Amino acid sequence: MRSSTTLPGLFSHRCGVAARCSNDLAVRRKIDAVVYEVRKKMAKVTLEMADKNGFPPVNASSS
């Protein structure tokens, strides 16, 4: 069976994970910090893969 999850969907699903996991604000902050670090690492790896495979750099001003 093929998954219907896409990369943008994966990013959006992480946005509310802390709120879905706990009502405790301290726990939510820790979860948000981990999610933020994971997003930074994924972005770094994705950019490295794009560079390696010859994709042009993303132009931030065109979004």
Buried (B, 14 or more C-beta within 10 A) or exposed (E): EEEEEEEEEEEEEBEEBBEEEBEEEEEBEBBBEEBEEEEEEBEEEEEEEEEEEEEEEEEEEEE
